[in-house]
């Protein structure tokens, strides 16, 4: 996109009465953002749902001047612009009617990897929530997902730090422009996040910092992701809004259950109770429900690797499957006297070693 066209896109994005839905309608009708500003008023008024108040700003030169000023900020800060019709724009977000017409990006984000999940939750995350979140990402490493969150306190930063620890790509979706950072204490993580991915926002540097921005930001988190995971949430909270948006986009939602007496689990328990989310009791529920396959081009040939080193738990499962051929996950857990989450974790490790392989219906067998 040329700088001239970008100025028109920026101006269209910034006119108060024209939201993203209306902007796309105008662009589709006129052919480009520049053409929208040059179209005759009487023809614009023929567009269904477009009134005189809506398009009034198109004839105010102040918005183009403001766009020129913002473009200067973009250039000076090495910010990339992702237009909603272009290839670099998040593919899944393109299919959301209210997605931004323009996203601003910093860092080294590669969205060609389509396994994208968002992880959200309370800012007052408990030790249980932290442990589950870190374990979740650790067990998803083999599937190489992109981890999206909001770079906020609690669950967001826990997820993004865990992603970076395991060298996964992570994206922070901000509720403000790139002229600031919130919370300020997270400034120390900026360089590392940009090294492992980067940041996205649809807010200008001149936009006022407002609490409502966080709710608006959530549509990007939910829209660009294949699924949204809620780690912990009180009865009300922004993560529940993100889950609701994800459901409206027909995306999968997962919620980690907690004790009914825990205030930070009320939101998740309600999502599950009202069938608005899958129960996430095991990290491997995500790849199972989303039908992910391991990123292994050719399974290692074990030559029946008689010399593969197995842990004591792996040996118990190996011996059981050797006698029983193939078995359900639940049966393996019962017969080997291990919790299901432990068996699932051990089986994933054994699969990476080339000892076992999963089959449809949660069956497992030796290779």
SETORFI-881931 format. One record per residue (C-alpha): residue in one letter; y negated, z negated, x negated. Coordinates in steps of 0.001 Angstrom, whole numbers. Example, Ala and Ser with C-alpha at 12.3 -4.5 7.8 and 13.67 -1.06 7.14 Angstrom:
BEGIN
rec residuo A v 4500 w -7800 u -12300 $
rec residuo S v 1060 w -7140 u -13670 $
This chain:
BEGIN
rec residuo X v 0 w 0 u 0 $
rec residuo X v -3438 w 915 u -1334 $
rec residuo X v -6171 w -1685 u -1679 $
rec residuo X v -8169 w 113 u 997 $
rec residuo X v -5345 w -101 u 3520 $
rec residuo X v -4690 w -3712 u 2527 $
rec residuo X v -8277 w -4621 u 3378 $
rec residuo X v -7775 w -3323 u 6914 $
rec residuo X v -4473 w -5205 u 7244 $
rec residuo X v -6116 w -8409 u 6045 $
rec residuo X v -9026 w -7961 u 8439 $
rec residuo X v -6672 w -7326 u 11352 $
rec residuo X v -4678 w -10427 u 10430 $
rec residuo X v -7809 w -12563 u 10382 $
rec residuo X v -9440 w -11631 u 13707 $
rec residuo X v -9110 w -14747 u 15935 $
rec residuo X v -8106 w -13066 u 19218 $
rec residuo X v -5551 w -10768 u 17592 $
rec residuo X v -2282 w -12484 u 16756 $
rec residuo X v 723 w -10979 u 15000 $
rec residuo X v 2288 w -9648 u 18207 $
rec residuo X v -912 w -7884 u 19278 $
rec residuo X v -1589 w -6644 u 15746 $
rec residuo X v 1805 w -4941 u 15614 $
rec residuo X v 1180 w -3390 u 19016 $
rec residuo X v -2142 w -1965 u 17798 $
rec residuo X v -662 w -686 u 14534 $
rec residuo X v 2264 w 959 u 16305 $
rec residuo X v -114 w 2675 u 18716 $
rec residuo X v -2657 w 3865 u 16140 $
rec residuo X v -322 w 4479 u 13207 $
rec residuo X v -1927 w 2131 u 10658 $
rec residuo X v -4245 w -847 u 10353 $
rec residuo X v -7052 w 1410 u 9161 $
rec residuo X v -6582 w 3669 u 12191 $
rec residuo X v -6875 w 637 u 14474 $
rec residuo X v -10393 w -48 u 13206 $
rec residuo X v -11366 w 3610 u 13526 $
rec residuo X v -9899 w 4174 u 16997 $
rec residuo X v -12268 w 4533 u 19945 $
rec residuo X v -12696 w 1471 u 22120 $
rec residuo X v -11815 w 3278 u 25347 $
rec residuo X v -8486 w 4418 u 23908 $
rec residuo X v -7607 w 941 u 22637 $
rec residuo X v -8238 w -456 u 26119 $
rec residuo X v -5552 w 1848 u 27486 $
rec residuo X v -2909 w -68 u 25536 $
rec residuo X v -918 w -2353 u 27802 $
rec residuo X v -2048 w -5958 u 27435 $
rec residuo X v -5147 w -5141 u 25383 $
rec residuo X v -8483 w -6272 u 26832 $
rec residuo X v -12106 w -6095 u 25758 $
rec residuo X v -12113 w -9690 u 24495 $
rec residuo X v -9053 w -9060 u 22354 $
rec residuo X v -10489 w -6107 u 20461 $
rec residuo X v -14074 w -7357 u 20191 $
rec residuo X v -13548 w -8445 u 16585 $
rec residuo X v -12528 w -4935 u 15534 $
rec residuo X v -16158 w -3895 u 15802 $
rec residuo X v -17508 w -6805 u 13771 $
rec residuo X v -17951 w -5834 u 10113 $
rec residuo X v -17820 w -9480 u 9034 $
rec residuo X v -14009 w -9420 u 9184 $
rec residuo X v -13805 w -6496 u 6774 $
rec residuo X v -16193 w -8279 u 4406 $
rec residuo X v -14031 w -11412 u 4593 $
rec residuo X v -10959 w -9273 u 3864 $
rec residuo X v -12608 w -7855 u 741 $
rec residuo X v -13329 w -11382 u -448 $
rec residuo X v -9717 w -12465 u 177 $
rec residuo X v -8413 w -9384 u -1643 $
rec residuo X v -10400 w -10480 u -4684 $
rec residuo X v -8716 w -13892 u -4526 $
rec residuo X v -5311 w -12186 u -4240 $
rec residuo X v -5934 w -10072 u -7340 $
rec residuo X v -7311 w -12931 u -9407 $
rec residuo X v -4268 w -15098 u -8671 $
rec residuo X v -1555 w -12467 u -9109 $
rec residuo X v -402 w -12748 u -5498 $
rec residuo X v 1934 w -10152 u -4010 $
rec residuo X v 1456 w -8920 u -437 $
rec residuo X v 4458 w -8124 u 1758 $
rec residuo X v 3664 w -5861 u 4716 $
rec residuo X v 5948 w -6082 u 7739 $
rec residuo X v 7013 w -2411 u 7573 $
rec residuo X v 7851 w -2396 u 3870 $
rec residuo X v 11209 w -2927 u 2140 $
rec residuo X v 10162 w -6061 u 250 $
rec residuo X v 9340 w -7888 u 3491 $
rec residuo X v 12168 w -10305 u 4502 $
rec residuo X v 14637 w -8186 u 6451 $
rec residuo X v 15617 w -10769 u 9060 $
rec residuo X v 11985 w -11700 u 9647 $
rec residuo X v 11222 w -8089 u 10583 $
rec residuo X v 13227 w -8598 u 13760 $
rec residuo X v 11133 w -11566 u 14950 $
rec residuo X v 8433 w -10476 u 17381 $
rec residuo X v 5907 w -13078 u 16217 $
rec residuo X v 6525 w -12695 u 12473 $
rec residuo X v 3416 w -12284 u 10291 $
rec residuo X v 2196 w -8745 u 9698 $
rec residuo X v 1463 w -9794 u 6129 $
rec residuo X v 2996 w -12384 u 3826 $
rec residuo X v 1586 w -13606 u 533 $
rec residuo X v 4020 w -14319 u -2283 $
rec residuo X v 4039 w -15877 u -5729 $
rec residuo X v 6907 w -16259 u -8171 $
rec residuo X v 9979 w -14119 u -8696 $
rec residuo X v 11573 w -13824 u -5277 $
rec residuo X v 14429 w -11369 u -4814 $
rec residuo X v 15212 w -10948 u -1126 $
rec residuo X v 17903 w -8332 u -1609 $
rec residuo X v 20333 w -11246 u -1536 $
rec residuo X v 20837 w -11644 u 2196 $
rec residuo X v 22599 w -15001 u 2237 $
rec residuo X v 19540 w -17011 u 3131 $
rec residuo X v 19673 w -20446 u 4736 $
rec residuo X v 16864 w -22857 u 5483 $
rec residuo X v 17302 w -26578 u 5001 $
rec residuo X v 14899 w -28845 u 6861 $
rec residuo X v 14661 w -32421 u 8009 $
rec residuo X v 12700 w -35619 u 8039 $
rec residuo X v 10217 w -36541 u 5342 $
rec residuo X v 11727 w -40053 u 5464 $
rec residuo X v 15147 w -38927 u 4312 $
rec residuo X v 17719 w -41700 u 3795 $
rec residuo X v 20067 w -42119 u 852 $
rec residuo X v 22823 w -40765 u 3122 $
rec residuo X v 20743 w -37673 u 3858 $
rec residuo X v 19938 w -37116 u 189 $
rec residuo X v 23601 w -37427 u -799 $
rec residuo X v 24730 w -35015 u 1913 $
rec residuo X v 21999 w -32496 u 1109 $
rec residuo X v 22848 w -32497 u -2600 $
rec residuo X v 26585 w -32232 u -1893 $
rec residuo X v 25959 w -29413 u 574 $
rec residuo X v 24134 w -27281 u -1972 $
rec residuo X v 26601 w -28115 u -4727 $
rec residuo X v 29489 w -26838 u -2610 $
rec residuo X v 27622 w -23691 u -1569 $
rec residuo X v 26867 w -22625 u -5150 $
rec residuo X v 29843 w -20264 u -5274 $
rec residuo X v 28368 w -18334 u -2327 $
rec residuo X v 25007 w -17930 u -4105 $
rec residuo X v 22686 w -18489 u -1118 $
rec residuo X v 18897 w -18540 u -1204 $
rec residuo X v 17625 w -21961 u -119 $
rec residuo X v 14441 w -21894 u 1981 $
rec residuo X v 12406 w -24940 u 2914 $
rec residuo X v 8859 w -26173 u 3381 $
rec residuo X v 8178 w -27863 u 8 $
rec residuo X v 7284 w -31071 u 1855 $
rec residuo X v 8315 w -34669 u 1189 $
rec residuo X v 11858 w -35818 u 1851 $
rec residuo X v 14439 w -33267 u 2901 $
rec residuo X v 12485 w -30182 u 1815 $
rec residuo X v 11968 w -31130 u -1808 $
rec residuo X v 15449 w -32673 u -2019 $
rec residuo X v 16985 w -29330 u -1005 $
rec residuo X v 14786 w -27283 u -3311 $
rec residuo X v 15371 w -29525 u -6332 $
rec residuo X v 19128 w -29387 u -5723 $
rec residuo X v 18961 w -25589 u -5503 $
rec residuo X v 17121 w -25385 u -8819 $
rec residuo X v 19554 w -27819 u -10421 $
rec residuo X v 22370 w -25392 u -9610 $
rec residuo X v 20318 w -22327 u -10589 $
rec residuo X v 20077 w -21026 u -7029 $
rec residuo X v 17057 w -19127 u -5806 $
rec residuo X v 14739 w -21230 u -3650 $
rec residuo X v 11664 w -20352 u -1574 $
rec residuo X v 8970 w -22735 u -442 $
rec residuo X v 7155 w -21697 u 2735 $
rec residuo X v 3668 w -23189 u 2712 $
rec residuo X v 1404 w -24192 u 5589 $
rec residuo X v -1756 w -23311 u 3681 $
rec residuo X v -3195 w -20718 u 1340 $
rec residuo X v -2512 w -20495 u -2397 $
rec residuo X v -5837 w -22111 u -3232 $
rec residuo X v -4251 w -25543 u -2746 $
rec residuo X v -929 w -27322 u -2691 $
rec residuo X v 424 w -29932 u -296 $
rec residuo X v 1572 w -32511 u -1028 $
rec residuo X v -393 w -32775 u -4266 $
rec residuo X v 2363 w -34806 u -5902 $
rec residuo X v 4606 w -31724 u -5731 $
rec residuo X v 2297 w -29750 u -7974 $
rec residuo X v 4615 w -30627 u -10858 $
rec residuo X v 7397 w -28563 u -9255 $
rec residuo X v 5412 w -25338 u -8783 $
rec residuo X v 6304 w -23666 u -12085 $
rec residuo X v 9997 w -24455 u -11718 $
rec residuo X v 10139 w -23186 u -8138 $
rec residuo X v 8410 w -19958 u -9167 $
rec residuo X v 10932 w -19587 u -11991 $
rec residuo X v 13814 w -19957 u -9525 $
rec residuo X v 12199 w -18041 u -6654 $
rec residuo X v 8710 w -18703 u -5410 $
rec residuo X v 6455 w -19376 u -2457 $
rec residuo X v 5546 w -17570 u 759 $
rec residuo X v 2697 w -18107 u 3186 $
rec residuo X v 715 w -16150 u 5756 $
rec residuo X v -2392 w -18337 u 5389 $
rec residuo X v -5578 w -17263 u 3637 $
rec residuo X v -7354 w -19240 u 950 $
rec residuo X v -10183 w -19747 u 3462 $
rec residuo X v -7950 w -21103 u 6249 $
rec residuo X v -8647 w -24704 u 7225 $
rec residuo X v -5870 w -27144 u 6399 $
rec residuo X v -4500 w -28235 u 9769 $
rec residuo X v -1394 w -30024 u 11073 $
rec residuo X v -710 w -27152 u 13469 $
rec residuo X v -253 w -24908 u 10447 $
rec residuo X v 3050 w -26631 u 9744 $
rec residuo X v 4435 w -25666 u 13146 $
rec residuo X v 3231 w -22091 u 12665 $
rec residuo X v 4805 w -22017 u 9217 $
rec residuo X v 8167 w -23003 u 10679 $
rec residuo X v 8662 w -19581 u 12302 $
rec residuo X v 8840 w -18071 u 8809 $
rec residuo X v 11392 w -20644 u 7643 $
rec residuo X v 13594 w -20010 u 10688 $
rec residuo X v 12988 w -16277 u 10928 $
rec residuo X v 13844 w -15236 u 7402 $
rec residuo X v 17071 w -17273 u 7356 $
rec residuo X v 20562 w -16511 u 8537 $
rec residuo X v 20942 w -20115 u 9600 $
rec residuo X v 18899 w -23314 u 9716 $
rec residuo X v 20373 w -26637 u 8628 $
rec residuo X v 18859 w -29904 u 9866 $
rec residuo X v 19891 w -32726 u 7535 $
rec residuo X v 18201 w -35637 u 9305 $
rec residuo X v 15551 w -35909 u 12004 $
rec residuo X v 14021 w -38539 u 14222 $
rec residuo X v 13975 w -37955 u 17976 $
rec residuo X v 10870 w -35800 u 17512 $
rec residuo X v 9775 w -33852 u 14467 $
rec residuo X v 8875 w -30542 u 12915 $
rec residuo X v 12461 w -29830 u 11854 $
rec residuo X v 13488 w -29845 u 15521 $
rec residuo X v 10784 w -27260 u 16180 $
rec residuo X v 12255 w -25135 u 13392 $
rec residuo X v 15711 w -25493 u 14959 $
rec residuo X v 14326 w -24498 u 18357 $
rec residuo X v 12657 w -21418 u 16856 $
rec residuo X v 15878 w -20494 u 15051 $
rec residuo X v 17771 w -20717 u 18345 $
rec residuo X v 15163 w -18496 u 20004 $
rec residuo X v 15801 w -15918 u 17258 $
rec residuo X v 19559 w -16137 u 17948 $
rec residuo X v 20239 w -17663 u 14540 $
rec residuo X v 22867 w -20286 u 13820 $
rec residuo X v 21697 w -23882 u 13629 $
rec residuo X v 23645 w -26692 u 11943 $
rec residuo X v 22950 w -30407 u 12303 $
rec residuo X v 24395 w -33272 u 10284 $
rec residuo X v 25625 w -36005 u 12663 $
rec residuo X v 24778 w -39654 u 12068 $
rec residuo X v 25327 w -43052 u 13619 $
rec residuo X v 23834 w -43403 u 17083 $
rec residuo X v 21910 w -46451 u 15903 $
rec residuo X v 20170 w -44618 u 13051 $
rec residuo X v 16668 w -43487 u 14027 $
rec residuo X v 16694 w -40672 u 11472 $
rec residuo X v 19833 w -39214 u 13071 $
rec residuo X v 18639 w -39143 u 16675 $
rec residuo X v 17269 w -35615 u 16438 $
rec residuo X v 20438 w -34205 u 14875 $
rec residuo X v 22689 w -36030 u 17320 $
rec residuo X v 20667 w -34640 u 20231 $
rec residuo X v 20869 w -31092 u 18877 $
rec residuo X v 24638 w -31457 u 18797 $
rec residuo X v 24840 w -33231 u 22181 $
rec residuo X v 22884 w -30486 u 23932 $
rec residuo X v 24855 w -27756 u 22145 $
rec residuo X v 21841 w -26502 u 20232 $
rec residuo X v 23546 w -26812 u 16856 $
rec residuo X v 26942 w -26702 u 15189 $
rec residuo X v 28236 w -30031 u 13918 $
rec residuo X v 27922 w -29981 u 10142 $
rec residuo X v 30338 w -32609 u 8871 $
rec residuo X v 31629 w -30544 u 5970 $
rec residuo X v 29523 w -28292 u 3713 $
rec residuo X v 32174 w -25587 u 3973 $
rec residuo X v 31569 w -25345 u 7722 $
rec residuo X v 28607 w -23103 u 6883 $
rec residuo X v 30444 w -20317 u 5024 $
rec residuo X v 33298 w -20587 u 7524 $
rec residuo X v 31093 w -20115 u 10611 $
rec residuo X v 28852 w -17530 u 8948 $
rec residuo X v 31882 w -15607 u 7642 $
rec residuo X v 30744 w -15693 u 4045 $
rec residuo X v 33119 w -14550 u 1342 $
rec residuo X v 33047 w -15818 u -2199 $
rec residuo X v 30986 w -13821 u -4673 $
rec residuo X v 34024 w -12968 u -6756 $
rec residuo X v 34585 w -9238 u -7201 $
rec residuo X v 38180 w -9640 u -8332 $
rec residuo X v 40141 w -12832 u -7781 $
rec residuo X v 41414 w -14170 u -11075 $
rec residuo X v 45005 w -13242 u -11674 $
rec residuo X v 46898 w -16401 u -12276 $
rec residuo X v 49854 w -14872 u -13781 $
rec residuo X v 50969 w -17533 u -11882 $
rec residuo X v 48919 w -19328 u -14349 $
rec residuo X v 51361 w -22058 u -15068 $
rec residuo X v 48887 w -23542 u -17487 $
rec residuo X v 45947 w -23969 u -15096 $
rec residuo X v 44749 w -27531 u -15384 $
rec residuo X v 44771 w -29336 u -12055 $
rec residuo X v 43359 w -32718 u -11158 $
rec residuo X v 45612 w -35301 u -9553 $
rec residuo X v 44248 w -34427 u -6093 $
rec residuo X v 44736 w -30703 u -6732 $
rec residuo X v 48326 w -31352 u -7820 $
rec residuo X v 49060 w -33180 u -4551 $
rec residuo X v 47748 w -30244 u -2483 $
rec residuo X v 49441 w -27696 u -4764 $
rec residuo X v 52825 w -29422 u -4351 $
rec residuo X v 52397 w -29654 u -584 $
rec residuo X v 51482 w -25963 u -180 $
rec residuo X v 54303 w -24946 u -2498 $
rec residuo X v 56767 w -26541 u -71 $
rec residuo X v 55003 w -25566 u 3164 $
rec residuo X v 53868 w -21993 u 2341 $
rec residuo X v 50587 w -21995 u 4315 $
rec residuo X v 48992 w -24736 u 6364 $
rec residuo X v 45937 w -25667 u 8394 $
rec residuo X v 43154 w -27617 u 6733 $
rec residuo X v 43642 w -30546 u 9141 $
rec residuo X v 47389 w -30667 u 8439 $
rec residuo X v 46841 w -30595 u 4679 $
rec residuo X v 44422 w -33493 u 4980 $
rec residuo X v 46832 w -35481 u 7149 $
rec residuo X v 49951 w -34881 u 5049 $
rec residuo X v 48181 w -35381 u 1729 $
rec residuo X v 46443 w -38516 u 3002 $
rec residuo X v 42916 w -37322 u 2172 $
rec residuo X v 39730 w -37005 u 4256 $
rec residuo X v 39114 w -33486 u 5529 $
rec residuo X v 35822 w -33147 u 3627 $
rec residuo X v 37624 w -34075 u 384 $
rec residuo X v 40433 w -31578 u 1015 $
rec residuo X v 37908 w -28821 u 1781 $
rec residuo X v 36099 w -29551 u -1475 $
rec residuo X v 39329 w -29619 u -3507 $
rec residuo X v 40543 w -26381 u -1909 $
rec residuo X v 37287 w -24636 u -2809 $
rec residuo X v 37697 w -25743 u -6430 $
rec residuo X v 41309 w -24559 u -6431 $
rec residuo X v 40179 w -21236 u -4965 $
rec residuo X v 37669 w -20808 u -7785 $
rec residuo X v 40482 w -21512 u -10227 $
rec residuo X v 42525 w -18808 u -8519 $
rec residuo X v 45201 w -21212 u -7293 $
rec residuo X v 44685 w -21017 u -3528 $
rec residuo X v 43069 w -18647 u -1050 $
rec residuo X v 41734 w -19135 u 2478 $
rec residuo X v 43118 w -17273 u 5473 $
rec residuo X v 41682 w -16733 u 8976 $
rec residuo X v 41904 w -19753 u 11262 $
rec residuo X v 41300 w -22353 u 8529 $
rec residuo X v 44699 w -21686 u 6956 $
rec residuo X v 45245 w -21973 u 3220 $
rec residuo X v 48026 w -20809 u 917 $
rec residuo X v 48853 w -20601 u -2771 $
rec residuo X v 48045 w -17353 u -4534 $
